[in-house]
Amino acid sequence: MRRIENRWFDSRRFGGRLWAVSALWAAGFAAQAAHRHGEAAPAAMPQGVVEVKLDEAVLARLPQVKAEGVAHGRKLSCEGVALVELLRASGAMPAEPLRGAQLSRIAQVRARDGYRAAFSLGELDPSLGNRPAVLTRRCNGADLPAGDGPWRLIVPGESRPARWVRQVESIRVGDADV
């Protein structure tokens, strides 16, 4: 019995490029469908890990917010920048509401001593979780002490301050690996 091959769809001939063409077609079809229904296509987000710079000039241009809470028996009244605004300004999170694969990304806040806390972008997104998290340098009217600073992340409204990261050294945004 002779095997008949369709040369147009022969993946050996095209080196597997048929899959890529199909993926592009599907993405275009989804964007057209969303447009027909009056929805915007999901905003593009960077792939891989994005390092968020703790740049003084960028942080100074962002809106300042106030946050209060109690950590280890001490009441704190702080001023700083909402984490969601910093992520948006750095391009690690779109300004539009998150959709689809964007909801699987996380922001990991790392401290100098190795302590880490993670936040899903969905919980930070104002249209979804709307969880306030504030990156600050000043609390109770003074700069943070050396043991807490130069940056500290506070998360008002949590039952305990486990994700209040002192000595923030870096913030990374990437896909959640299960």
C-alpha positions as CSV (number, residue, x, y, z in Angstrom):
1,M,0.0,0.0,0.0
2,R,1.4,3.3,-1.0
3,R,1.3,6.2,1.5
4,I,0.0,9.5,0.1
5,E,1.4,12.7,1.6
6,N,0.0,16.1,1.5
7,R,3.1,18.2,0.9
8,W,1.5,21.4,2.0
9,F,1.0,20.1,5.6
10,D,4.0,17.9,5.8
11,S,5.7,19.1,9.0
12,R,9.0,17.6,8.0
13,R,9.1,19.8,4.9
14,F,8.3,23.0,6.8
15,G,10.4,22.2,9.8
16,G,7.5,22.4,12.2
17,R,6.6,26.0,11.1
18,L,3.0,25.0,10.7
19,W,2.5,25.2,14.4
20,A,3.8,28.8,14.5
21,V,1.6,29.8,11.7
22,S,-1.4,28.3,13.4
23,A,-0.6,30.1,16.7
24,L,-0.4,33.4,14.9
25,W,-3.7,32.8,13.1
26,A,-5.4,31.9,16.4
27,A,-4.0,35.0,18.1
28,G,-5.3,37.2,15.2
29,F,-8.7,35.4,15.3
30,A,-9.0,36.0,19.0
31,A,-8.2,39.7,18.6
32,Q,-10.8,40.1,15.9
33,A,-13.4,38.3,18.0
34,A,-12.7,40.6,20.9
35,H,-12.9,43.6,18.7
36,R,-16.3,42.5,17.3
37,H,-17.6,42.1,20.9
38,G,-16.4,45.6,21.8
39,E,-13.6,44.3,24.1
40,A,-10.0,45.4,23.9
41,A,-7.4,42.7,23.2
42,P,-5.2,42.0,26.3
43,A,-2.3,44.4,26.6
44,A,1.0,43.0,25.8
45,M,3.2,42.2,28.8
46,P,6.9,41.5,28.7
47,Q,7.8,37.8,28.7
48,G,10.2,36.2,31.2
49,V,11.4,38.0,34.3
50,V,11.3,41.8,34.6
51,E,13.5,43.5,37.1
52,V,11.8,46.5,38.6
53,K,14.3,49.3,39.3
54,L,14.0,51.1,42.6
55,D,15.0,54.3,40.9
56,E,14.6,57.5,43.1
57,A,13.7,59.6,40.0
58,V,10.9,57.3,38.9
59,L,9.6,56.8,42.4
60,A,9.5,60.6,43.0
61,R,7.3,61.1,39.9
62,L,4.7,58.6,41.0
63,P,1.7,59.6,43.2
64,Q,2.4,59.4,46.9
65,V,-0.1,57.5,49.1
66,K,-0.5,57.0,52.8
67,A,-0.7,53.7,54.6
68,E,-1.2,52.7,58.2
69,G,-0.9,49.5,60.1
70,V,0.6,47.7,63.1
71,A,3.7,45.6,62.8
72,H,5.2,43.7,65.8
73,G,3.3,45.9,68.2
74,R,4.3,49.2,66.6
75,K,1.8,51.4,64.9
76,L,3.2,52.7,61.6
77,S,1.9,55.7,59.5
78,C,3.8,55.7,56.3
79,E,4.0,57.6,53.0
80,G,5.2,56.0,49.8
81,V,4.3,54.6,46.3
82,A,1.6,52.0,45.6
83,L,3.3,48.9,44.4
84,V,0.9,48.6,41.5
85,E,1.9,52.1,40.3
86,L,5.6,51.2,40.4
87,L,4.9,48.0,38.4
88,R,3.0,49.9,35.8
89,A,5.6,52.7,35.6
90,S,8.3,50.1,35.0
91,G,6.4,48.3,32.3
92,A,6.0,45.1,34.3
93,M,2.2,45.4,34.5
94,P,-0.2,47.0,32.0
95,A,-2.4,50.0,32.9
96,E,-5.4,48.1,31.6
97,P,-7.2,45.4,33.7
98,L,-5.4,42.1,33.6
99,R,-6.8,39.2,31.5
100,G,-5.9,35.7,30.5
101,A,-2.2,34.7,30.9
102,Q,-1.4,38.0,32.6
103,L,-3.2,36.6,35.7
104,S,-0.6,34.0,36.2
105,R,2.2,36.5,36.8
106,I,3.6,37.3,40.2
107,A,5.7,40.1,41.8
108,Q,8.3,38.8,44.2
109,V,9.7,41.3,46.7
110,R,13.2,40.4,48.0
111,A,15.0,41.7,51.1
112,R,18.7,42.1,51.7
113,D,18.6,39.2,54.2
114,G,17.0,36.8,51.8
115,Y,13.4,37.2,53.0
116,R,10.9,37.1,50.1
117,A,7.2,37.7,49.7
118,A,5.1,37.2,46.6
119,F,2.0,38.9,45.2
120,S,-0.1,37.8,42.2
121,L,-0.6,40.7,39.8
122,G,-4.3,39.8,40.0
123,E,-4.5,40.6,43.7
124,L,-2.7,44.0,43.1
125,D,-4.9,44.9,40.0
126,P,-7.4,47.6,41.1
127,S,-10.1,46.0,38.9
128,L,-9.7,42.6,40.7
129,G,-8.1,42.1,44.1
130,N,-7.3,45.8,44.7
131,R,-4.8,44.8,47.5
132,P,-3.0,47.9,48.7
133,A,0.8,47.4,49.0
134,V,3.0,50.4,49.5
135,L,6.8,50.8,49.0
136,T,8.0,53.4,51.5
137,R,11.1,55.2,52.8
138,R,9.3,57.2,55.5
139,C,7.2,56.1,58.4
140,N,5.9,58.1,61.4
141,G,7.4,61.3,60.0
142,A,11.0,60.1,59.7
143,D,13.2,58.1,57.3
144,L,13.3,54.4,58.0
145,P,16.0,53.2,60.4
146,A,18.9,51.2,58.9
147,G,17.4,47.9,60.1
148,D,14.2,48.6,58.1
149,G,15.4,50.5,55.1
150,P,16.2,51.9,52.8
151,W,12.9,50.6,51.4
152,R,10.1,48.8,53.1
153,L,7.0,47.3,51.7
154,I,3.9,47.5,53.9
155,V,0.6,45.8,53.2
156,P,-2.2,47.4,55.2
157,G,-5.3,45.2,55.9
158,E,-3.5,41.9,56.2
159,S,-4.2,40.0,59.5
160,R,-0.5,39.9,60.2
161,P,2.5,41.6,58.7
162,A,4.1,38.5,57.1
163,R,4.5,40.1,53.7
164,W,5.7,43.4,55.1
165,V,9.2,43.2,53.7
166,R,12.0,45.3,55.4
167,Q,15.2,46.2,53.6
168,V,13.7,45.7,50.2
169,E,16.5,45.1,47.7
170,S,14.7,44.1,44.5
171,I,11.4,43.4,42.9
172,R,11.0,40.9,40.1
173,V,7.9,40.1,38.0
174,G,7.5,36.9,36.2
175,D,5.3,33.9,35.4
176,A,4.4,31.7,38.4
177,D,6.1,28.3,38.0
178,V,4.0,25.6,39.4
